[in-house]
Amino acid sequence: MRVTRSATGRRRSRWLVVPSAVVGAMLATPGLAVAATNLPPDQPSIPELKSSGKDCAAGESRPYVRSAPELTAVLRDPEADDQPGGASKVKGEFEAWWQGSGGAEQRLTYTTVALQQGTSFSWTLPGDIPSDTVISWRVRADDGEAVSPWSSDGAGTVCEFVYDKDAPAQPAVSSGDYPDGDAWTDGVGVHGTFHITSPSEDVEFYRYDFLGGPQLTVQASGPDGAADIDYLPQSSGLHGLTVQAFDRAGNGSTPANYQFRVGSGRAPVARWKLADAAGSRTAVAEAGPVARAGAGAAFGGDAPSGTDVTSSVRLDGTGHGFVTPDAPVVAADGTFSVGAWVRPAAVDGTRTVVSQDTGQGPAFTLGLRQADGKPVWSFGLGGTRLTGGAPEAGKWAYVLGRYDARTGKARLYVDGKAVGDEQAATPVVGDGNFQIGRARGTDGYRDRWQGEIGDVRAYDRVAVPDEIAALAARKAQLLGHWALETAPGGVSAESSGGQPLKLGPGASIFRLDEPCDPLDPDCDPGDWPLADEGHLNLDGVSGHAATEKPVVDTGDSFTMSATVRLADQEPDHPMTALSQGGEHRDAFKVRYAPSTYSWELVMSHADEPGAAETVVARIESPDGGQGAGHRIAVVHDGTANRITLYVDGYAETAGTAEFSDGWTSGGGLQVGRGHTADGWGEYLHGAVDQVRAFSGVLTAAEVSALW
């Protein structure tokens, strides 16, 4: 029987044609059988050959290796089909050769031990083989009776590699934008180029990182193997750059360290605080030219609380509602950033905060427009438009658009945060006049702003994220602090003379003029005020305290806090500690739910009878009816549409939630009760002290510091 291989590599059998007389003689001879011929192993497959883990290649594609090379090959034998479990064994025969220094060929050979076919065979060459020399190799399989073709035979190829054990020399770094040394150089938000060179000729790439940043790679290019690195400083101070050169074998040089000093970001090229006196027809410039104001621009408008802005200009949305310096302030086809505090009185149509003229239209616009039937903030540059966020009439926001000419990318920021994705933009030359409150069209100005605008700034550089966040920051402002020490005439004063809390039936101020000794075993901690000299006691039936008007704007960012101690170890009904709402529902309330031994933050979706309520946050923390009570706080970030419940200074995962359906309540602050389906209810039985209200968002650290 003669064995051959099919196109799929499987063996098949063919019978030999033998004369009958010979067959008879063979069968008549004891112990004689028809023997099958032995096939040689398969020719090694090029994709299964590796030089130190790198693919077999020759010529310009040959790999470079930096350690004693290991040659590997997967060898296969078709005879394994006849063996139980395919256990046929073969040996690997390797050959390697190169041109010696005298011109004579040098050759090494190596035969492995027999291993199961189909596995990887290897040969680690001696460490004294020549470096920087092209070394060729091939391999074949030997099953003990026959050998395969060499891997280089026929359609195969010789594998090559170069052994390179020498690392490149240390690279050199230089920069005309940010020279090393003690000089402070401009600055944050301004791109700089760093030039890297190496005296070594075989540098393939450079690996680098700026102090505190990720490790990056740049390819060496050009005849001198140099590379340029772009860097945009995000902060001022001493900066560091570390660079290491690598050759094709992966050998790394000694790192080069380069230090430079970055100055603060350049001040705006133009800035109008727009805090001019009422009736003024010009806007004083902190930088740049004085701007004239149209008859529809009224100075002396409101300002966003918690900022350095003191007032704003209100534009009436007519053709006279504008402010302009009658000059360009930025190169719209270069790097620039523009931003302002704004409060729209109307969010319909397209409305412009700032723009700059060019030809019969604007080079860029920053403002709001409509998308899918809803208003969105917008930054348009050339044919690119970035949108995001949700403008609300009567609500302050900080908007900023920037274009980086080095990267060709534009970005929109709202309230200090990037919205949407950064996008490539192709700007147009905008050498016309800068405009506040309107944009140029083919038939004159249009897309006029209606509402307030304050503190307009324009930069000729990139405004960096930390800087934008600082521009948009609104420090929380204390609106009220009720220490609940006294209540003459049933009224407990606010510390700064604001709205007082009026005590209802079942509410009283507890004071302990002669506190007992805490070391006395008969001293009951429950007889102590929660803080200072007194606290508010509530009977759980009708006891509460309330202001006449709202204290916080529940439709915007706010923070409320108080210390609460329940009177009962096992309360028999839910009890609200703090709430503020309208006629039918609470915009928010914090209550204790005895069924789950937890504090809950509840928000309703509208001030309507039967409106749905959602428990947006819950923190399990049994009160126990004694001790110092719990410190509770609720922080609503209207910009991020997030609300957080803190209990004793901590906000667990269950204490934070997305909530975008906040509404502005018209009712007063309630201490000790909340709305229910049957009217006022969920009366608190216990003590409340140190009630505080803020406009804006307190950080976690600031919440913890309240007590």
Salt bridges, closest charged atoms under 4 A:
ASP42 OD1 - ARG5 NE 3.73
GLU48 OE2 - ARG76 NH2 2.60
ASP55 OD1 - LYS50 NZ 2.33
ASP81 OD1 - ARG10 NH1 3.53
ASP82 OD1 - ARG11 NH2 1.76
GLU93 OE1 - ARG140 NE 2.68
GLU95 OE1 - ARG107 NH1 2.87
GLU95 OE1 - ARG138 NE 3.08
GLU105 OE1 - ARG107 NH2 3.01
GLU160 OE1 - ARG62 NE 2.93
ASP182 OD1 - ARG261 NH1 3.40
ASP186 OD2 - ARG266 NH1 2.42
ASP228 OD1 - HIS195 ND1 2.65
ASP230 OD2 - HIS191 ND1 2.88
ASP230 OD1 - ARG406 NH1 2.29
ASP302 OD2 - ARG343 NH2 2.90
ASP326 OD2 - ARG292 NE 2.58
ASP348 OD1 - ARG351 NH2 2.88
ASP357 OD2 - ARG440 NH1 3.99
GLU392 OE2 - LYS395 NZ 3.59
ASP404 OD2 - HIS191 NE2 2.70
GLU422 OE2 - ARG402 NH2 3.97
ASP447 OD2 - ARG446 NE 3.47
GLU452 OE2 - ARG314 NH1 2.64
GLU452 OE1 - ARG343 NE 3.08
ASP455 OD1 - ARG271 NE 2.85
ASP455 OD2 - ARG457 NH2 3.10
ASP460 OD1 - ARG266 NH2 3.26
GLU467 OE2 - ARG461 NH2 2.50
GLU485 OE1 - ARG511 NH1 3.95
GLU533 OE1 - ARG511 NH2 2.91
ASP556 OD2 - ARG474 NH1 3.91
ASP568 OD2 - HIS685 ND1 2.83
ASP572 OD1 - HIS573 ND1 2.64
GLU583 OE1 - HIS584 NE2 3.75
ASP586 OD2 - LYS589 NZ 3.96
ASP586 OD1 - HIS675 ND1 2.86
GLU600 OE1 - ARG591 NE 2.91
GLU600 OE2 - ARG618 NH2 2.82
GLU613 OE2 - LYS589 NZ 3.59
ASP623 OD2 - HIS630 NE2 3.89
ASP648 OD2 - HIS630 ND1 2.86
ASP648 OD1 - ARG631 NE 3.81
GLU658 OE2 - ARG642 NH1 2.31
ASP661 OD2 - HIS605 ND1 3.31
GLU682 OE1 - LYS589 NZ 3.32
GLU682 OE2 - ARG591 NH1 2.91
